[in-house]
């Protein structure tokens, strides 16, 4: 739920751009207002261009078919199929270009058609996906995009629950909403274009740093092209500090990966929560001296050391992690959160004094990560593997694809420190789920994360089996002493952490102001006492463990919370 305080903030234009950065030498067409129509429920033939959708609901994207939840229990775990149909036009002058349609997310799986032709499907509800529709577009006339979105419980896609109609431990403790709930756009570019950019800092210190940029360019044209890639490392104002240039012939239908390393940059401004300085990397592709594509991506200079039994060090300085967990749903919006409200949540968490956020339990909107970069919150992002792990082989493969997409799409954000591989994955009574299988499952995820990004650590939260704890780089358990882990009236002071704590906290009833006793743990006074105690212990031990994360920053929707004063709601947020 959103904070009930009002904040003034500057909403940067970058949040409406493609997931790898600002685009200049290509055209972006925002499809959020593409005369969208919506129908809840499956419809035969709705993919056809000629289908009559006049009776469907007029909507705009982002859209969540459960976003107007009134708190009634069935609204927060309704699982169904929804159809979307939108219309767009492309100038005939663009007929020699590559046309890509990009969806920032649709939960949980989506099938896409353009003008009745099938583009493909995507499984996983929290990462971006795109399709090349160049051969499907009607240039100079109406085009119809049809999308079938399905958020039904599916044992091949995380998050999956054995019983989606009940809460923990047979279901994850958050609602899975439904719809095309993040931005949609067309990307119109030359047939030779930049696909992905990955920025790393092989060496960095207060005195000097170098930048290595891996750029993947592709050629979807019919002939080979000799292209030149110019990469500029720029300060926050766009002034070029270092320039790298490489040329290569890219064959028709092929891709090429450029790897460039800069000269030494003197006295770099180091990124931190207190000074979130973001550099820019401008990547420009030229053909015969003419610019044909350009993207801008963020870059931050920073390094860190994170280990159990030690203080966390950022840029060589002890920096106690004052963390908070965050779910993305907001009352009245569900998952369809406008970009500016993602920024407002970051503003609120910074205002509360936090310097770190765990985005639970799925990949974050790129607008949220942009805000963390520029406003100064360190981030742990994770894939939605939790509670119930399916033993179907496709479940592992779709978990891998979600992890791969999360890493590639969030790679350049300096705020991101940790890749989370799962949450509470030791629960869930699944037939055939053995410790051996779990070890294999998480070893494959862990290896994939390190292959995709050897510069960041992997983390898992509350895996009770010792072998699982030893797979990830950092095991971050939960500590619910004073709430779930104590009998009523027991001391809430059982807190002596050695490693990073992924979750701690208590539920809160806003109108309950009773002093704490054996029956009043839901009061605001009890919650304040518990939070103040654990925060004080954390500060006393700040040189002996990295830090901890409050659960949670804001209340959020949760299935089967019948025992709560507010139904269908997890009430552990610092704000409603």
N, C-alpha and C positions, 0 to 999 in steps of 0.2 A: 504494500500500500504506500501511497506517497506521503511525504511529510506534510504536516498541516501548517508549516511555517512558510512564509513567502520569501523567496530569495531573488536578488537581482544578479544576473550573470550575463556574460558575453557568450553568445552561442556562435561558435566558429563555423564558417561555411563548409569546412572540410567534412562535417558529418553527413552531408548529402552526396558524398563522392564515393567512387568505387573503393572496394575493400583494400586495394594496395596503394591508394593515395590519390592526390588530385590529378585530374586529367586535363590536358590543354590541347595537344595537337590531334585530338580525336573528339568526336562529338558525343555528348551524353544527352539522351532524351529521357526525361523523368516520366515514368509510366504510372506513377501513383494516382494520377487523376485521369487515367485512360478510359473514361466512360465505363467503369467496371460495373458488372452485374454479378449478383451472388444468389446461390440457391443452396440451402441446407438440405442435404440428402442426395443420394445417388440418382442420376438422371441418364437414361439411355440416349445416346446420340448427341450429347451436349458438346462434343468436340467438333462437330461439323460447323463450317462457316455459316451455313444457311439455317442453323438451328434458331428457332424463335425464342428469345429470352426476354421478351417484353414484360412478362409477368414477374421476372426476377427482381430482387431488391437492388436499388441503386446504392453503391458503396464507393468508398475510396480506400486506397492502400496507404498505410498498413491497416489490416483488418483482422479482427479476431471474433469468430462467431459466438464466443462465450464472454466477450469483453465487457458486456453490460451486466455481469453477474450481480444479483441482488443478495447474495449470501446464502441462498437456499442450497442445500447440500448437493442436489443432483447437478446444479449448474457448474460446479467446480470440478466434476470428473466426467462430464458428458463426453462420450467418444463417438465420432460419427464421420461422415464424408461430406465435404462441401465442394461445390463447383463454382469457379470464377470464369467470367468471360470479359475480356477487355478489348478495346479497339485503338489502333494507332496508325499513323501514316508515315511514310518515308519518302523523301524527295527523290524524284527520278535521277537527279544529279548524283545520287549516292549509289547508283546501281553497280558501280565497279568496286564498291567497298565491302569490307567484311562487317556483317551485322550480327551482333550477339545480344541475346536477351539474358539479363542477369537478375536473379532473385536473391536477396540477402538471406532469406530463410522462409520456409514453409513447414509447418509441423503436422505430422511426423514424416509423411512421404508425399511426393507430388509427381503427377504425370502431366506433361505439357504438350500441347498441340499448337501449331500456328497455321492458320488457313486450312485446317483439317488434316495437316501432315503431322505425324507424331515426331516430337523432338527427342523424347527420352524421359527417364524418371530419375528421382533423387530420393535417397533414404537417409533420414537424419534431420531433425527439426531445428537445428541451431547454427548451421553454417551455410555459407553462400554457395550457389550453384548457377551454372550458365549453359546455354546452348547456342551453337552457331546456326543461325536461321537464314543465312544469306540466300540460299537457294529456294526458300519458302516465301520470301517477301514479295508482295505486290507493290511495286514502286509506283507512286503517284496515285494510289487508290487505297481503299480501306483494307486493313489487315485485322484479323481476329485472333487473339491468343486465348486459348481455353486451358484451364488448369484444374485438375481434379486433386484435391487435397484430402488426405485420410489421416486422422489422428487416432484411429482405433489401436487398442493394445495389440502389439505385434511381437511375437517371441523372436523375431529376427532383427529387431531394432531396439537399441537402448534409447530411452528408459523403457523397460518392460517390467510388468508386475504379474505375479501369479494370480492375484485377485485385485483387479483395478478398482473394485468398488469398496475396498476396505483400506484402512491406513496401515502404517507400520505395524508389524514387520513383513507383511505380505505385499505391501505396496510402498513405494517411495513417498516421502512426506511432502509432496508438493503437487500442485495441479498441473496437468498437461493440457494447455488450451489448444485452440485449433484455428488454422487459417494461414493466409499469406500475411504475416504480421510484421515483416520488415520491408524495406524499400525495394522497388522494382524499377529497372531502367533498361534502355537500349544503349549499347556501346557501338558506335559506328567508327571504324578505323580503316586504315590501309590494310590490304591483304597481308602485308608484312608488318608485323606489330609486336609490341612488347606484351608478353603474357604474364610474367611474374618477376618481381625484384626482391632480392633478399640481402639485407644490409647487416654486416657484422663488424666488430671492432677487434681485430686480432691482437692489438696491443693498445692499452689505454692506461694513462696515469695522469696526475695533475699537470705534469710537464709536457706530455706528448701523447699522440694517439695516431693510429692508422685505421683506415676503413677498407674493408673488402666488400665488393658488391658483386653478387651473382645475378645476372640478368638473363632470363629465358625469352628468346624471340622466336617467332614462328612465321612461316611463309605458307599461306593457304592459296597462293596463286598458282598459275600453270607453268611458270618458268623460274629458274634460279635467279636470285637477286643478290648483288653485291651491296651490302649495307655497312654503315659506320655507326657505331654506338658511342656517344659522348656522355660521360657521367660526371656530373658536378656535385661535389660536396659543398653545401652552402650553409651559411649561418641562418638564424631564424628570420632574418630580413630578406633572404634570397641572394645574398652576396656570395659569389663562388670563392671558396677557399682553396680547393684542389680540383683539378680536371684530369680525367682519364679518357683515353680514346682508343678504340679497337675497331678493326674492319674484318668482315667475314662474308663469304658467299654462302647463302642459305638456299638449299635445294628446294624445289617445289614440293609442297606437302611435308616438309621437314621442320624441325626446330633446332636451334643452336643455343648453347649456354655459354655466355661470356662471363669470364671471371677477371675482375680488375681490382688492383690494390693501389691505394693512394700513397703519395708521399706523406711524410710525417706532418701532422698538424700540431702546431705548438700551442701549449696552454689551453687545451680544450675546456669548455664549460661543462662541468660534470652534471649529469641529470640526478636529481634527488627530489624527495617530497618537498624539501624546503626551497629548492631551486630547480623546478622542472623545465630545464632548458632543452628545447627540441630543435635539432638541426634538420635540414632538408637534403634529400638526394634527388637531383633532377636527372632523369635518364631520357636521352633523346636519340631517336633512331633516324638516320638520314639516308637517302637514296639519291645518287648523282648530285649531291650538295643541297638537296631539298629535304627539309624536315618532314617526316611522314608519321611520326608518333612520338609522344612524350608523356611520361608519368612522373609524378612527384611522390616520394615516400618519406616517412619520418625516420629519424635517426637520433639516438641518444648515446652519449658516452657515459658508461657507468660499469662497475663491476661489483660483485658481492660474494660473501662467504657465509654459507648457511649450514649449520651442523648441530646435531643434538649435543647438549651439554656445554654449549658455547654461546657467547653473545653473537648476534647477527651483526655482520659488518657490511656496510654499503660504502663503496669508494674508500675502503680502508678505515672507516670510522664506525665505532659502535653505534648502532641505530636500533633501538628496541622496537619490535614490531607491535604496533598498536592497531590490531586488525579488526575487521568486521566482515560478516557474511552478508551477501545481497542476492535476493531473487529479483527477477526482472518485472514481475507483474505489478500493475498499479490499478487500484480501484477505478472501475469505469472504463478501463482500457484492456484489461487482461494482459496478453503479451503484446498487443499492438501499441507499444509505447512510442510516442513521438520522440524524435531525436533530442529535442530540447529538454525533455523530462529525464532522459538518461543523464544529460549534463547536470540537471538540477539535483539528481540523486548524488552525483559525485560532489557537487557543491555542499550538499547537506552533510555528507560523511566527513568531508574536510572540516566543515564548521564544527562538527562534533569532536574533532581532535584526532581522528583516525589518520594513519599514514599508509594503510594497507587494506586491501579488500580481496576477499575470496569470493569469486563469482560462482555461486552455487546454483544448481549442480550441472551446469551445461555451458557451452561457449557463449561469450557475451556479444552483444551488438557492437559493431565497429565504432559507432558513435560513442558508446560507453568507454571503450578503450582510448579513443581520441581524447575524451575528457580527462581520463586518468593520466594520459601522457602530459597534457598541458596544464592540468591543475595540481598534479603531484600526488597520485596514489599508486603505490606498488600493487601488483595484481597477481593473483593465483587464479588461473582459469582451468576448467576441467571438462571432461566429456561426461555425458549422462549415464555412465555405467554405475549402477548402485542397487543395493538391496537384493534384487533378483538377477542372477546371471543365467541366461539361457544356455543350454548345452548344444543348441542347434549350431552347426558350423557357420551359417550365414550371420549369426549374431556376432561372432568374433570378427568376421570380415566387415560388417557395417560399423562395428566399434572402431576398427582400424581406420576405415575411411573417415569417420567423424574426427578421430584424432589427427589424421593427416591433414584434413581440411582446416581444423582449428589451428594447428601449428602454422601452416602456410599462410593463412589469412591474418594471423595475429603476430607473425614473426617480427615485423619491423617496429612494433610498439615497444619503446624503452621501458614502459611501466610494467610490462609482463616479465615476471621472474620465474614462475613455476608452471609446469604442465601437470595438471591433475589427471590421474588415470582411473579414478573411481572414488566412490563414497559408500561407506558401510557395506562393502561388498562381501563381508563375511556372513551377512544375514540372507534370508530368502530360502525357504525349504524347497529346493528344486531337486527333483528326482535325477539321480546320476551325477549330481554336482559333488565332486570329491576335491580334496585338497590338492591332489595331483593335477586335476583339470584346472583348478584355479591358478595354480602356479604356472602352468603352461600358458594359460590365457593372459595373465599379467606379465609374464616374461616377454611374450610376443609384443604386447603393447609397449612395454618399457623399451625394448630394442628398437621398435619403430620410432618412438619419441626421440631417442638418442641419435638415430640415423638421420632423422629429419632436422634435428637441431641439437648438436653436441654442446652448445653454449649454455643451455639452461638445464635446471634440475627437474626431475620427476618427483611427484609427491602423491601419497595415498593417505586417505583419512579413515582411521578406525578399521583396520583389517586385523581381526583378532588372531589369526593363525600366524605363528612366528615366521614361517617361510615366506608368506606374503609380505610381511613387514620388511623383510630383508631384500626384496626385489627392487623397490623404488629407492631413489637417492635419499629421500627424507620421509620418514613415517611421522605423520602428524595426527595423533589420536585426539579423541574428544575427551572432555572432562565435564561430566554433568553432576559432580558432587554438589549437593545443595538442591538438586531437583530430582532427576530420575534415580540417581544412585544413592539416595539416602532415604531412610524411613521418615515419615512425617515427624517433625520436631527434632530430628537429629542435627548435629552441628553441620553447618554449610562450609566449614573451613578446611575440608580435606582437599588441599590444593598445594602440591609441591612439584611443579612440572620440571622436566629435564629437557624435553624436546618441544618443538613448536606445537601448540595446542590449536587444532583446527576449529573447535567449537566449544564454547561454554556459555551458560546463560540460564534464563528461567522464563516461564510464561508470565504475562502481566495482564491484569484486568484493569482497564483505564479508570473505571469508576470505584475501584476497591482501594480504600485508603486506610484499612485496618492495620494496626501495628502487628508485626509478625508474631505468630504463635504456632501451636501444633496444627492448626486448621486453616491458616491464612497465608499459605505460600503464594497465592495468586495476587496478593496486594502489591501496589506500587512500592510501598515501603520495604517489603521483603525483597523485591527485585533490586531496589537501590542498594540495600544492605549487601546482597550477594555480589552485585557488580562492583561495588566499591571495595569489598574485601578482596575479590580476585584481582582487581586492578592494582591494589596496593601490594599484594603478594608478588604480582608480576614485576612491579617496579623494584621491589626488594631483591628479586632474583635476576634482574636484567643482565647481569654479567655472567649468569650461569645457564641461561636458555634463551632462544631467539625471540620469543614473544608469543602472543595468543590472539585469537579472533573471537569476538563476541558473536553469538547467534541471537538475533540478526539485526541488521540496521532497520528494517521495516517489516511489519506484518506482511504475510503473504497467504494466498489461498492454498488450502490443503484438504485432500479428500478425507472423508470419514472422521472429522473432528467433532463427533457428537458430544463428547464430554466437555468441550470448551464452552464458555459463556457466549462466545461469538461463533456460530456454527460455520463449518467449512473454512476455518481460518486458523493459521498458526499464529499465536499471540505472543511470540517471543521477540518481536521487534522493539527497538528503542523508540520508534515512531509507528503510529498506525499506518 
